Every structure is written in structure tokens, then in C-alpha cells.
């Protein structure tokens, strides 16, 4: 039933809501072809004599510094009467302004030409905006309301898609800086489909000039399957702040492949159009980012709150927040039938071998790997690292831990779905942030003290490898261990391209990144030589001479032929008749749809 309010009360509410708006932006795109946006920002209700205006250095969903201010220039400041104000630099990221009368207007030019989930891109096809990479802000006003007006190019067919709240026309609203910074925007000639789930709207925005309506329809149906399947894990969708969740898919050749989660939306750009394999290759990002609307956006690590836009935001729990999400993005694709079970197991092999054969587990446990995110997550440095040997992506490590926990729970007739649901009801749904110890304690509640203590002690606080052979066997899956002769370093065009793997033949021989191989054993090396094929002609334990060049000087060493462990994951029914009814039931409960 609609209740009509008296006109005076409506006016009072309108005035008081809008009187609190302290940061007002406008952005236009007259020079889009040159990747420039023109931005004006008016900051009012300023209480300090000297106002600090700054640019974010980090962005929600990323864990490294990005220094967005490098693309801001032509900065000018006036008061509300148009009087020009002096600007000084406090540091590389901020401006200090004095002599204002409580209101300051800043104008500046933004260069934007990196269309991923972290940065911004402006060109003749779209304005693809991550807010921290686009708008300056006043820390003093962080808790006050914000409005932004998007001025679209004349005679353009551009439209606006964002999780910001629409006020009117092209003007949008955020209650505070945290929500504003977490609200990406896609402005383009996009297509839109939507569907309803229990009174809430799921929008699918597609900016893809090459895609046909039929291809978009197929993509939309896959998105819908994933949304409904993932809902089953938690038993419900989150209550989105304005009753909507929006997929911002930008599949254009000028974009940069990525996926970035936000509270009520996700930015999922790719260079792959739906007409060139995007329906198959882009859908995994959809599965990953949507699962984040529970796990990380609402089931949220306490060390990421409140998010600090001026520094790196390190978390101990990315193995869970990102890694378990990785586990569920693949599992969701299998449960919906987007992937076959055979494909799911083949996809699993790559991550399994990466994690469990890495020497990195000798240096950091999953918590330590999570803490390395500021140096790995889209972070850039010009000095070399030894990450090949000491780092395992918390995405992959956490995915394998999610797999191990799920299969371990299923031995007890429990499952990871119900554990995730418990984390949702105890933390995400009630907006309580968690620590790693909270994860441990919640597992105790769900599966018992001994089970939880054993799992966390062996695999989270330490870096042990679970007994996957036993865990897989209950599901009618065979884990095969292989010992193959291996060199231990990537070779391309005669050169070693990465640091040799610790303990490998190449490592023990003293070879290093950048060395040029001349001869291995009796074989001279050219650009097309396959080192692995050469080594197979020798026996394990045999030593052979290697001639190589380092910084122009020819050297020689002895290489011992060694093996390297790898794994295969194979459904039992593919090579045995022992796939019994109990295994079939367990496999179905694990990989079958919950709808």
C-alpha cells in the first residue's frame, strides 16, 4: 500500500537529505578521443581553514598501491564566488588550499586509458570509470553525502550503468565516500537484460559491439544459471542496498581483461567479444565475481575494514576470501552444467600441480601468502623477485584448501556449502567482520573441535598437504602421482626465462634466469630445441655437461638428471569398473546442481 505524505513533510525531507550533500562532481568527455575527461568538484560545508584535497592511492578489491594521481593535471581552485585560490602540494597525492569561505571548487583533467577493474578508460567508445582512479576527494567530508553528474557527449547514444543511486536524469548519489569509491560506472551504448529473484533485480549490462542478440541471450542465460546456483549455497541472495545487483560486462578490444567485485555490482571487462569465444571464456569471471557479493563483500575480513584509500590494505584471510571464491567459481560452473565433470577435473589439475609442487610452501603458510598480496596484486616493481620459488597465489592456494576442506567434511557427511552458510548467517548477514581465528572457531562449531584444530594446525597455520588420494577416492576420483624427468626452468629461444625451481636440476647446476644455453649433453641448442625431450635420453642420476653463456661469457657446469613430481586427476569410471553406488551418490552431492 502506498502512503502519501503531506507536501510540507516531503519538502522537509528533500531539503534535509540534499542539504547534507557536501561533495558534488560533474564529469564530461569533450576530449574522449584523447582519453581525457574534464572534471569539476565542489566541496562545501568545510570546517577547517586549510582544506586537504587528495587522490586515492588504493582501490577496493585491490591490495596494492596504484598512485592514481599521476593522471591528474590542469588543477585549478576557486571559492564559491569564483575567486581563484592558491594551491600547494602537501605530498605527491594531495593539494592544500587556504583562504576559502567554506566552499571550494576544483577543476582538473583526467587522463584515462586502462579499461580494467582498477583504473579508468575514456575514449570514443565508452567511459569506463573506477571511482578511486577518477575523482579527487576531501577526507574531511568522508562521512557526508556525494552527488555526481555525468554529462554525456552531445548526440551520443551513451547510457549510464552503475550501482550508485539514481537521483534524476544523469545525476547519481552516494551516502558517503566508502560507497562512492566502491561504485564503478560504465557509460556506453550498451545492451541490457535483467531478471528478478525474490523481489530483487539482477541487471546484466553488455558493452560489446560485435555480439549478436542471440549471443547475448546465451550469455544471459548462463549468468542466470550461476546466480541461482550460487544462491543455493547460502540459501538466499544478500539484500542489495537499492534492490539491484549489476554485472558491468565490457567486452571490447580496447578493454583490459579483469574482474573486480563491488558491494552491489561487478566490473568484468575483457578483450574477448561474445562473438569470439567470450561466452565460454568470460563466464568464469562472472562466476567468481558474483560469489564475492557474499564472500568478501559481506562475509568480510576485519583487517580490510574500514578500507583505507591512502595505503595498502593487507589481509591475513585472502586464502579464504579469494581462494574459496575461486573454488566456488569452478564448482558453480560444474554444478550448472556450463562445464562437464570431465572438464572440471581437467581444469583442477593445473591449479593442483601449481600449489602442491611449489617450493613456496616451505617459506609461507596460506596466511603468509595472503600477506604478500600488496606486492603481487596488480603491483608493479622494476626489481626482480624470487616469487617463482617463494610465492603461491592465494587464489590457487585457497582454492585447493577449499577443495580439501569440502572433501574432508564430506567424509563426515558434512559439506563446505553449509559451512559457508554458517559464515553467512553468523558474520555476513549481520555485518560482523571476521578474523582467521573466527574462521577456525566457526569450523569448530560446525564440524567439531578436533576436526577444526587438525585442519587449521596442519593446513592454515602450517603448509601441509592433505591426503588427497584418500579424499578423492570417496568421490570416485583417482589421484595419480607422476615422476617425470624435468629441467626445472622455462627455456625460450635458448634463454632461461625465469628463476629455476628450487631443488631442480637447473637450480642445483647453478643456472639462473637470463642464461643462454649453448649445449646440453651432446645436443647443441637452438631456438626450437625442446629441453625436456633431450633430457629423456639420459638416465635418472646421470650427470651431463651443460655449456651456457652468461653476460657474454661462456661457462660450463654439470647437470644431474632429476625427476619432478606432477599429478593427474582422473574420474574412476574412465578406467575402472569400481565406481560404486556410494561413490556416485557422493559425487552427485558434491558436483550436482542444488536447484
MIDODO-849779 format. One record per residue (C-alpha): residue in three letters; x, y, z. Coordinates in steps of 0.001 Angstrom, whole numbers, plus 524288, in hexadecimal, padded with zeros to 5 digits. Example, Ala and Ser with C-alpha at 12.3 -4.5 7.8 and 13.67 -1.06 7.14 Angstrom:
ALA8300C7EE6C81E78;SER835667FBDC81BE4;
***
This chain:
UNK800008000080000;UNK8052480D907FC63;UNK80467817D280703;UNK804028260A8027F;UNK80B9982FBF80AC0;UNK807A383DDB80CB8;UNK80E488472F80340;UNK8150684EC180E46;UNK81ABE8421D813BA;UNK81F9583E0D80645;UNK8262084B45804B8;UNK82C5784A2981236;UNK831D683C9C80F4C;UNK836E3840D5801E4;UNK83D8284CDC80770;UNK84415845C0812A4;UNK8490183A7C80A37;UNK84E92843697FFFA;UNK853B684D7C80994;UNK85D598432380E26;UNK8636884165800BD;UNK87114846D3802B6;UNK8782F841B87F697;UNK8726A844447E916;UNK8792F83FC87DCAC;UNK876F0841827CE3D;UNK87E7083A3D7C3CA;UNK87E2883C3A7B50D;UNK884FB836277A98C;UNK887648407979F0E;UNK8950683AEE79C6B;UNK891AC82CA979D91;UNK899338296A79130;UNK8A56E82DD879885;UNK8A1A78260F7A4B0;UNK89EEE8324B7AC90;UNK8939D8357F7B590;UNK890B0842FC7BAEF;UNK88CBE842A47C932;UNK8879F84CF77D271;UNK885A084AA47E101;UNK87F50853BB7EAD4;UNK881F4851087F92A;UNK8797D8583D802FD;UNK8770B857FA8118F;UNK885C4858F5813C0;UNK8895985BAC821EC;UNK8982085C6A8214C;UNK89F67868A181D2A;UNK8A889860A8814BF;UNK8A1BD8563080CE5;UNK8A8C9849F48084F;UNK8A483844937FB1F;UNK8AA19837897F74C;UNK8A9F282C597ED81;UNK8A89C81E287F17C;UNK8B4A1815997F157;UNK8AD698089D7F260;UNK8A07B8030C7EDF7;UNK896697F9C37F412;UNK899087EBD27EFC0;UNK8A7697EE7C7ED62;UNK8B21E7ED1D7F76A;UNK8BD4B7F51C7F188;UNK8C0568037A7EF61;UNK8BCC38092C7E22B;UNK8BFB6817E17E31C;UNK8B41281C5D7DB0A;UNK8B84182AA57DC8E;UNK8C2588290D7D1C3;UNK8B76B82AFE7C7CB;UNK8B1CC837657CDD3;UNK8B624844B47C89F;UNK8B1A6852707C535;UNK8ACEE854267D34B;UNK8A663861277D6ED;UNK89F0B865A97E30B;UNK8951A8707A7E5D6;UNK88BCB873E97F0D3;UNK87D0D874A17EEFC;UNK87E268828A7E99C;UNK887CD87E997DF15;UNK893BE8841B7E606;UNK89FF787C897E25F;UNK8A680875F07EDEE;UNK8B4AC872707EFE7;UNK8B815864117EF47;UNK8C3F285DB97F5A4;UNK8C80F84F857F5BE;UNK8C88B848B4802CD;UNK8CDE783C4D7FC9F;UNK8CD1F835C57EF37;UNK8BEEA831DC7F184;UNK8B8EB83DF37F7B1;UNK8B67D84C7F7F626;UNK8B5088565C80125;UNK8AC05862117FF39;UNK8AAD686DEF80821;UNK8A29B87A47807D6;UNK895C2873B58047E;UNK888A5877A280A39;UNK8838D86A1C80D5A;UNK88224865E07FF37;UNK88C96862227F551;UNK88AEA85EA47E702;UNK895AC856D67E07F;UNK896BA854577D1FD;UNK8A05884B197CBBD;UNK8A30F842657C018;UNK8A3E5833AF7C16C;UNK8AB4382B297B7C7;UNK8A55981D907B7A6;UNK8A8F4812737AE8D;UNK8A95B8059B7B5DD;UNK89C227FEF97B590;UNK89D197F4D77C041;UNK896E17F3C77CDAA;UNK8A0A97FC9F7D471;UNK8A331808207CB8B;UNK89AE280FFA7C214;UNK899988115A7B36A;UNK893AC81C3E7AB76;UNK892FF81B7579CB1;UNK8895C81CB279193;UNK882ED80FA279526;UNK88057811937A3A9;UNK883C28176F7B0C1;UNK887D380C177B954;UNK889C7811BC7C6E8;UNK88F2D80C1E7D360;UNK88C0F816F37DD09;UNK89902817417E4B1;UNK8A040818CD7D7C4;UNK89729823BE7D379;UNK8931D82D237DE45;UNK89ACB834E37E853;UNK894A7836137F5C9;UNK8955A83D38802D8;UNK898288341E80E6E;UNK8914A83DB68176C;UNK8848683B008102D;UNK885AC82C2A80FA0;UNK8794D829C3817A5;UNK870D88337E8104D;UNK868AB831658041F;UNK86D6F832357F628;UNK867288351A7E902;UNK86CE0833997DB76;UNK8678C838717CE87;UNK86BE98314F7C255;UNK86B6183A7C7B6A4;UNK86A25831D47AAA9;UNK86FB1835D479D71;UNK8660383CEC794BD;UNK85EC18345D78B05;UNK864A08282A7910A;UNK85D6181B7B793AE;UNK8645C819A27A0A3;UNK85CF4815487ACCB;UNK86127813EC7BAF2;UNK862358076D7C2EA;UNK8668B807937D11E;UNK862B7803357DEC8;UNK862108118A7E2F7;UNK8544B816037E61D;UNK84D9B81D3F7DAF2;UNK8486C82A937DF0F;UNK8438082FF17D21F;UNK848048307F7C40B;UNK856B182DD47C485;UNK858BA831737D2CA;UNK85C46826E27DCAC;UNK85DD9826407EB5E;UNK8662981F757F5AD;UNK8642D8205580455;UNK872B38213780752;UNK8805981FE5801C7;UNK8818F8114980451;UNK8759280E367FBFF;UNK87966818207F190;UNK887048125A7F00D;UNK88131804BD7EF17;UNK878108082C7E3CB;UNK87DA18064B7D610;UNK8770280C717CA49;UNK875AE8081B7BC22;UNK870DE8129A7B2B7;UNK86F1880D907A4ED;UNK86567808EC79AC8;UNK862F97FC3E7A208;UNK8587E7F1CF7A1B9;UNK850FA7EDDB7ADD7;UNK849BA7E1D47B27B;UNK844977DF887C030;UNK83D567D5937C85F;UNK836F97D5637D5B7;UNK83A637CCE07E15A;UNK8310F7CDDE7ECE2;UNK82E2A7DC287EAB5;UNK83BF87E06E7E750;UNK841147E3B17D9CA;UNK84D3A7DDFE7D38C;UNK851C97E6B07C853;UNK85AEA7E1FC7BDAC;UNK861317ED4A7B652;UNK868B37E9A87AA0F;UNK871927F3047A2CA;UNK875B37EA8B79747;UNK873F27F043789C1;UNK876BF7E356782F1;UNK86D2B7DAC678A84;UNK860477D6D578487;UNK853687D69278BEA;UNK853AE7C7C378B8B;UNK8614D7C76E79188;UNK85D197D0EC79C1F;UNK851367C87579EFA;UNK859E67BC727A0B7;UNK863197C3F47A98F;UNK857A27C9487B16B;UNK8522D7BBAD7B3AF;UNK85F707B70C7B8B0;UNK860557C2B47C1D3;UNK852B87BF857C6DC;UNK856707B14B7C93E;UNK862577B55E7D127;UNK85AE57BF327D959;UNK850557B5697DCE6;UNK85A0A7AA6B7DF72;UNK8629C7B2987E856;UNK8569F7B7467EFA7;UNK8549D7A91F7F3D0;UNK8619B7A8E87FB12;UNK85D277B3928046C;UNK84E857B1738039C;UNK84BE37BF677FF64;UNK851417CB0B7F827;UNK8567E7D67280018;UNK84D4C7E1FD80190;UNK8531A7EB207F79B;UNK853007F9407FC24;UNK8499B7FE117F1BC;UNK843997F1007EE5D;UNK84C747EF0E7E28F;UNK8591C7E8427DEDA;UNK85FBD7EBF17D209;UNK8697C7E4977C99B;UNK871707EEAA7C1EE;UNK876C27E6887B6B0;UNK87F7A7EE127AD6B;UNK884627E4DF7A2DB;UNK88B7E7EE2D799CB;UNK898C47ED507930E;UNK89D317F9A979A21;UNK899F87F3F97A79F;UNK8A3467EC7A7B067;UNK89F7E7DF327B5B8;UNK89BD97DF947C416;UNK8913D7DD6B7CE22;UNK88E947E6227D9C8;UNK884427E4007E426;UNK87C4B7EEC57EA7F;UNK8714E7EED67F45A;UNK866067EF0B7EAA9;UNK86CF27ED7C7DD9E;UNK878DA7E8377D6B8;UNK8817C7ED7D7CBF8;UNK885117E24B7C2B1;UNK88C957E7737B6DC;UNK8932F7DF057AC91;UNK898B87E08F79EE4;UNK890D17D48579AD1;UNK883D57D76279485;UNK878D87CD9D79639;UNK87A1F7CBA57879C;UNK888597C73D7890C;UNK887DE7BD3F793FE;UNK883757C65279ECE;UNK877A07BE2F7A260;UNK880817B2EE7A63D;UNK88C857BA317AAF9;UNK886887C5BD7B23E;UNK87C597BE877BA29;UNK886097BA1B7C48B;UNK888377C8397C886;UNK8798E7C9C97C9F5;UNK8792C7BE007D309;UNK8848E7C2E67DB35;UNK880357D0F17DCC6;UNK872157CDCB7E00D;UNK876267C47F7EAE6;UNK87D5F7D0257F09D;UNK8708D7D71A7F386;UNK870177CDC67FF10;UNK87E3D7C9D18013A;UNK886A87D61180306;UNK87C737E0A980114;UNK873DB7DC7780C86;UNK87AF07D0E081274;UNK886267DA5881418;UNK893A87D96181A6F;UNK894E97E2BD825D4;UNK8A2607E73382156;UNK89C517ED16814FD;UNK893147F5CF81CB9;UNK892318011E81BA4;UNK898E58013B80E65;UNK8A3D580B5680E3F;UNK8A531812228010C;UNK8B26E817C98049D;UNK8BA3680B5E80730;UNK8BB137FCFD8042D;UNK8B0AA7F4B580A97;UNK8B6AC7E7DF80F10;UNK8AE777DC4981357;UNK8B1D97CF39819A8;UNK8A5DA7C8CD813D7;UNK8A6EC7C9FA80514;UNK8A8CC7BB438041A;UNK89A987BA9E808A5;UNK894FC7C72A802E2;UNK89AF57C54F7F564;UNK89F0E7B7157F57C;UNK892407B1167FA02;UNK88B737B9F47F043;UNK894537B43A7E5CF;UNK890327A6AD7EA24;UNK881E37AA197E8DE;UNK883077B0CD7DBB8;UNK887AA7A40A7D58E;UNK87E5079BD17DDAE;UNK872D57A47B7D9B3;UNK875F97A2D27CB5D;UNK87609794217CD3E;UNK8697A793E87D525;UNK8623879BF07CAF2;UNK866D7793617BFBE;UNK86E7979E687B960;UNK87A13795587BB7A;UNK879A1786927BA96;UNK87F4277EF27C5F9;UNK88A8677A797BD5E;UNK88DAB788A37BA21;UNK88CDB78C4D7C882;UNK89707782167CC2C;UNK89FF1786197C105;UNK89EF2794427C550;UNK8A23C7902C7D332;UNK8AF06789AF7CF2D;UNK8B612796547CBC9;UNK8B38379CD47D8E4;UNK8B5F7790367E043;UNK8C38478E977DA61;UNK8C6CA79CF87DC12;UNK8C3CA79CDC7EAA2;UNK8C85078F937EF23;UNK8D52578F037E797;UNK8D95779CDA7EB09;UNK8E53679EF57F3C8;UNK8DE397AAFB7F8FB;UNK8D7647A31380393;UNK8E4827A20880A82;UNK8E49F7B0C880C7B;UNK8D6A17B53780F09;UNK8C9FC7AF2A813A5;UNK8BCF87B38F80D80;UNK8BC5A7BF21816D0;UNK8C9FB7C361812B5;UNK8C6687C2018045D;UNK8BAA47CAC8806D9;UNK8C3817D4E780D16;UNK8CBB17D57F800A2;UNK8C0207DA997F8B9;UNK8C4C17E8E97F91E;UNK8D0C17E4BB7F166;UNK8C97A7DC0B7E7DA;UNK8BB987E0C57E584;UNK8BD707E95F7D979;UNK8C9427EF3C7E055;UNK8D4D87F32B7D801;UNK8E3467F3C17DB29;UNK8EF577F4AD7D2BB;UNK8F8007EC557DB7B;UNK8F7467DDA77D9EF;UNK8F1317D4C47E407;UNK8F2707C6647E6EC;UNK8E3B17C4A37E728;UNK8E4D07B8BF7DE4A;UNK8EA8D7B1A77E9FD;UNK8E4BA7B8317F5F0;UNK8D7067BC827F21A;UNK8CAA47B4D07EF28;UNK8BED97BCB67EB16;UNK8B4F77BD397F61E;UNK8AA9B7BB507EB8C;UNK8B0057ADF67E7EE;UNK8B4BB7AA237F57F;UNK8A7907ADA37FB5B;UNK8A07D7A6727F07B;UNK8A7D579A017F3BD;UNK8A51779BFC8024B;UNK896B979DDE7FF28;UNK89705791277F78C;UNK89DF378A3F802C7;UNK8947D78F7480D03;UNK8889178C01804DD;UNK88D2277E0F80280;UNK8918877C83810AB;UNK88443780F68159F;UNK87D68777BF80C44;UNK8848776C58812BE;UNK87C827702781EC6;UNK86FF6771DF816CA;UNK8717E7809E81801;UNK8750178A2380D2B;UNK87B357973F80A5D;UNK86E5379D20805A7;UNK868B779C6881355;UNK875247A1D68195A;UNK874677AD6F80FFF;UNK8661C7AF1F8139B;UNK869FE7AF8F821FB;UNK8742A7BA0681F09;UNK869707C180817FD;UNK85F877C0EA82306;UNK869727C35D82DED;UNK871637CDF882717;UNK86D3B7D2D2819A1;UNK85EBB7D41181BC5;UNK860527DB1B828D2;UNK86B837E3B2823CF;UNK8758C7DE3D82D47;UNK8836E7DD9B82804;UNK88B9F7D16882A4E;UNK899AC7CDDB82D79;UNK8A10D7C16382A25;UNK89E547BCE08380B;UNK88FCD7BF0C83593;UNK890BD7B5D5829F2;UNK897557ABD7832BB;UNK88D3A7AD4683D7F;UNK881D07AC82833EB;UNK8873979FE682E5D;UNK887CC79A9F83C47;UNK8796E79DC883DFA;UNK875F8797578310A;UNK87ED378B688309D;UNK8842C7899583E5B;UNK8904578E0A8459C;UNK89965783058417F;UNK89610784318330C;UNK8979B793078330A;UNK8A42F792E983AFF;UNK8AA33788738325A;UNK8A6A478FAE825D0;UNK8AB5779D1382A32;UNK8B7A179807830DD;UNK8BBD378FCF82533;UNK8B794797F88198A;UNK8B53B7A62D81DA3;UNK8BF097A8D98287B;UNK8C86079F77821C8;UNK8C9D879BCC81378;UNK8C6F978D5281344;UNK8C0E478642807D9;UNK8B43477EF980AD2;UNK8B2B67709980759;UNK8AC11773487FA75;UNK8AD4D765457F5DE;UNK8A41C76103800C6;UNK89B5776CF97FF88;UNK899AB76B487F0DC;UNK8976975CA47F1F1;UNK88A7975E5F7F939;UNK885AC766177ED60;UNK889E475BF67E390;UNK8956D764277DF1F;UNK8A35775F447DD9B;UNK8AF1E767A47E10D;UNK8BA9B762D47D913;UNK8C866766B97DCE4;UNK8D276767C97D210;UNK8E133768EA7D2E7;UNK8E66476E717C627;UNK8F3E4772F67C247;UNK8F3E3781C17C271;UNK8FD5E78CFD7C06C;UNK8F715795F07CA82;UNK8F7627A2B07C2ED;UNK8F0057A8D47B794;UNK8F83D7A9E07AB40;UNK8F4587B20A79F90;UNK8FD147B539793EB;UNK9088E7AEFD79B26;UNK907027B7D97A701;UNK902B87B44E7B4C0;UNK8F7147BD547B6A6;UNK8F4347BBED7C541;UNK8FB5E7B8757D1B2;UNK8FDB07A9BC7D1FA;UNK8F5397A2297DB6B;UNK8FBED79FA47E86B;UNK90136791C87E901;UNK8FFF778F617DA64;UNK90AAC78AEE7D122;UNK90C8F798AF7CBE2;UNK90CF379E937D999;UNK916E0794CA7DECE;UNK91F577970F7D2BF;UNK920687A57C7D638;UNK918F67AA587CA5B;UNK911407B6EA7CB81;UNK907567BF8B7C4C7;UNK90D1D7C56A7B867;UNK9172B7BAEC7B597;UNK9182A7B70F7A73D;UNK919667A8637A4FE;UNK923567A44F79AD3;UNK924617959B79CB4;UNK91D9278BBC7A594;UNK9247377E9E7A5D8;UNK927FF77BF0797B4;UNK91D1E784807923D;UNK91F447923A78D44;UNK913D179B2879084;UNK90C967A3C6786F3;UNK900117ABBC787B1;UNK8F78079FC978526;UNK8FDEB7961578E6C;UNK8F54D78F2F7986F;UNK8FDDF78D557A47C;UNK8F4A8783407AA70;UNK8F60177A7C79E83;UNK904D477AFF79F70;UNK9050D7774D7ADD9;UNK8FC9576B547AB84;UNK9080B7653B7A448;UNK90FA2764657B107;UNK90DF675C937BD81;UNK90999761CA7CAA6;UNK915917653B7D2CB;UNK91E61766897C6DF;UNK926A4772EB7C5FF;UNK92829779B67B8F6;UNK92FDA785CC7B4E1;UNK928B9792767B1F0;UNK92F1279DAA7AAA6;UNK928877AAD37AC57;UNK92B087B9487AADE;UNK9295B7C3587B5C2;UNK92B8F7D1CF7B2F5;UNK9330E7CE2F7A6B8;UNK93C587C4D97AD95;UNK93BEA7B6687AA2F;UNK93B357AD397B5F0;UNK9395A79EC37B8AC;UNK932A6797367C395;UNK92E0A789867C6C3;UNK91F767868F7C673;UNK91A2D77AF37CE0E;UNK90E387749D7C7ED;UNK90333775637D206;UNK8F4B07730D7D255;UNK8E9D077C447D5F8;UNK8DCBF7787B7DBF7;UNK8D00277B817D500;UNK8C201777007D6AA;UNK8B689772A87CE67;UNK8A86F772C27D311;UNK8A02C7689D7CC20;UNK891FD764427CE16;UNK89244756117D258;UNK887FD752027C86F;UNK8910F755E37BD4D;UNK89A0074A4D7BFD3;UNK893AE741437C9D5;UNK8870F73A2B7CCE1;UNK8885A73D047DB88;UNK8802A749687DB27;UNK875F7744BA7E4E3;UNK868C474A4C7E8CC;UNK86DFA750DD7F501;UNK87838757F57ECF5;UNK86DE375C007E32A;UNK86562761707EDFA;UNK8708F7690C7F41E;UNK874DE76E527E6E0;UNK866F9772797E3E9;UNK865A07794D7F10F;UNK87288780457EE9B;UNK87181784157E04C;UNK862FA7834C7DD70;UNK85A1778F0E7DC6C;UNK85363793667E8FC;UNK847AC798F87E1C0;
***
